[in-house]
Amino acid sequence: MAETAELILDGKSITLPVIEGTEHEKAFDIGKLRDQTGYVTLDSGYKNTGATKSAITFLDGEEGILRYRGYPIEQLAEKSSFLEVAYLLIYGALPTKAELDNFSGQITKHTLVHEDMRKIFDGFPSATHPMAILSSLICALTGFYPQSVSPDLSPEEMELNIIRLLAKMPTIAAWTYKNNMGHPLNYPRNDMDYCANFLYMMFSFPTEKYEINPVVVSALNKLLILHADHEQNCSTSTVRLVGSANASLYGSVSAGINALWGPLHGGANQEVIEMLEAIEADGGDTSKFIAKAKDKNDSFRLMGFGHRVYKNFDPRATIIKKAADEVLQALGLQDSPLLKIAQELEQAALTDEYFISRKLYPNVDFYSGIIYKALGIPTEMFTVMFALGRLPGWIAQWKEMRENKEPIGRPRQIYTGELERDYVSIDARA
C-alpha cells in the first residue's frame, strides 16, 4: 500500500501522497493542495520544497555524498575527463570511446565564435565585470543562431545548440579575460583538448611559445568536474525556471550565469582570496584573525570554511586539496606568504575544537580560490571559471526539464500589503 500523509484542516482530512526517490528521500506531494483546500504552503527560499524530480545529481549533505548519475564524485574526479563527465550529465550514461570521440570532435568543430562577437566586446566599458560580459555574450548567441529560440526544437537542433554552447563558452570566457586585460585575443586550437585549449586561450601571447603544464591541466580538469553540477541550487533552479517558459538554452544559461554572479552563490572562492590578502596586508598574523572569527561580537568571518549543504565535510574538498598541493609545487609557489596563511587557517580548522564542533572545515571554495590565484587568474574571473565548470549541469537540467515537458514555474505568495482602498487625487493627498 502506498504511503500517505494526512492533513487535518478545519476538521476535514486531506490525504497527501508520499513520493520516494531512488535514494529513499521522501516528499509530501502537495500538487493538488490549493485545489482541495484553497491553501498554499509558505517556504521562504524553498529550503524544504522539491520543485522537480531529477535523475541527474544526488547530494546528501549530512553524509558528505555527491554523485552524478549514480557515480561517486571521487571516482569521476580521479578517472574521468571533464568532457566525459559532461556527456554523462547531459545524456545519462558514461560514453563509449566512439561516443566520446564523436562528442569531443563535434565540440572541437564549433569552438570558433562569429567575428561580430569582437564588436560586442568593444562596446563594454573597460570596468565591466567579466560575469556581465559572459552572461551578455551567451545570451547574444540567440542572435547568431535565431532558430535556437524555437520552443519546438527537434532532437538534432537541441543537440547542435548543446554542442555549440559547450564549445563556445571557453572561447567567450577566455576572450572576456583577454579583453579585460587589454591583451590580444587568442583563437582556439583544434589540436588541444578542452582544458588545455582553454588555458592556451587564456594565457598565451602571440609573441612567444606557450608551454602546457600537465599538472595545471589536470587540476583544472578536476575543478571543472567538481563544479559540474550540484543539484537544485540557486543558479540551476534559475536555469530550470527560466527554461520552463520555453526560453532558449542560451537565454536560460545566461540567467543562470547572472544568478551565479551573486556573492552569496558563486563568489565564495573570490572572497577566500580577498580574505587571505587582507590578512597578509595586516601583517599575516593568522592567530589574530582566528580569534576574531571566534568572537561572536566581531563581524569578521572565515571564508571558505563550512558549507550550507554539507554538514560534516565537503567531499570535493579532499580531492581539490591534493590538486592544489600539486599545482603549487609544480609552479614553485609552495613557499608563498599567501599559501602559508592559508595553511595556518586550514590547520586551525582541522584541529581547533571551536571549528571542529561547528563543522567549519575547509570547503571546495577554499582550495579552488588558491588554485586560481596560483594560475594568475584575477579574482573577479573566479566566478567565470565556476560558470565554465557548471555549464554541463545547467545544460543537463535544462534538457531534462524540456524533455519532461515540465509546466511553467509559477510560485505562490502570501500577500502582506494594504487592503483594498480608493484612489485619492493628487491634490487631496496628505
Salt bridges, closest charged atoms under 4 A:
GLU3 OE1 - LYS26 NZ 2.92
GLU20 OE2 - HIS24 ND1 2.82
GLU23 OE2 - ARG67 NH1 2.56
ASP101 OD2 - LYS97 NZ 2.82
ASP116 OD2 - HIS114 ND1 3.75
ASP116 OD1 - LYS119 NZ 3.23
ASP191 OD2 - ARG189 NH2 2.74
GLU211 OE2 - LYS209 NZ 3.73
GLU277 OE2 - LYS373 NZ 2.87
ASP282 OD2 - LYS288 NZ 2.82
ASP298 OD2 - LYS292 NZ 3.01
ASP314 OD1 - ARG316 NE 3.02
ASP325 OD2 - LYS321 NZ 3.22
GLU326 OE2 - LYS322 NZ 2.64
GLU344 OE2 - LYS340 NZ 2.59
GLU346 OE2 - LYS321 NZ 3.75
ASP352 OD2 - LYS294 NZ 2.65
GLU400 OE1 - ARG240 NH1 2.80
GLU403 OE2 - LYS399 NZ 3.03
GLU406 OE2 - ARG240 NH2 2.66
